[in-house]
């Protein structure tokens, strides 16, 4: 339980630090649009062009209705962490159940 507490504290700190790039430069590193990449490197890579319209973010531009960009960024960071932790927990439970079932099958 003590290790879990340390992990959660570390994740909380990372979540709070997540908008640093936004604070320093006014943009988030690596989250450029196809047009921004085209301006930076002179062209849009084929894969990016082909797949750029498949997914749109739940909070476009980190905007959560009624809040500023910073709050939206924090909501996105913590929401993403919660989703990853939930998915990891569910997958762990499924794998543990399978492992237990396989162990029980070999014993009998």
N, C-alpha and C positions, 0 to 999 in steps of 0.2 A: 504494500500500500504506500510505503514511503517513496518507492521509485515512481509510482504512478503520480504522486503529488509533485515530485520534481519534474516529471515530464509535462504535466499540466501547467506548472509555473513557467517552464521554458517556452511552451507553446503560447502562453499568454503574453510573455515578453516579446516573442517574435511577431505576434499579431499586432501588438501596440507599435512595434517598430516598422511594420509593413508600409505605412505611407511615407517613409523617409524620402524616397526618390521623388515623390510627388511634392513634398515640402521643399526640397532642395532645388529641383529643376523645373517643376511645374508639369512634368509628365512622368509617366511610369515607364521604366526601362523594359524593353522587350514586348510591349503591348501596342505596337504600332499598327495602324491600318495599312491596307495594301497600298493606298495612295502615299502614305508617309514613307513606306519602304521604297516605293518608286522614286520619291524625291531624294532619299538617302543614297541609294545604290544605282539609280538610273533605269531600273526596270522592275517589273513584278515577277517573281519566280513562278514558273508554270504551276507547280503544286499549290502554291498560295492562291493564285488566280482561280484555279479549278475548284478548290475547296472552301474559299473564303465566305461563301454564302450559305454553307451548310449549318453553321452554328451561330447563334447570336446569344450574347450574354444575358442572364436574367436581369442584371442591373446594368444596362448599357451606360458606358462612361462612369460607372460606379455611382450612379444617381439613384438614391432611394427617395421616393416621393416625400417631400416635406423636410429633407435634410440637405446639408451641403455635401460637397465631394469628399471631404475628409471622413465624415461619418459613414458615407456609402462605402468608402474604401475599407474602413474598419469592419462594417457589417459583412462585406464580401470576404475579408480575411478570416473572420471568426466563423462565418457560415461555411466557408470552404473547409476549414479545419474540422468543424463538427461533422460535415458530410464524410470526410476522409476517415475520421475516427469511427463513425458509425459503420461505414462500409468495412473497415478493418475488423471491427468487433463482430459483425455479422459473418464475414468470411471465416474468421477464427472460430466462431461457434460451429459453423458448418463443418469445417475441417476437423475440429475436435470431436464432433459427433461421429463423423465418418471413421476417424481413427479408433474411437472407442468401439464402434460397431465392428470394425475389422478385427480388433483385438479380441472381442468377445467371440467372434466367429472362429478364430484360430484356437481358442481355448477349449471349446466344446468338442 
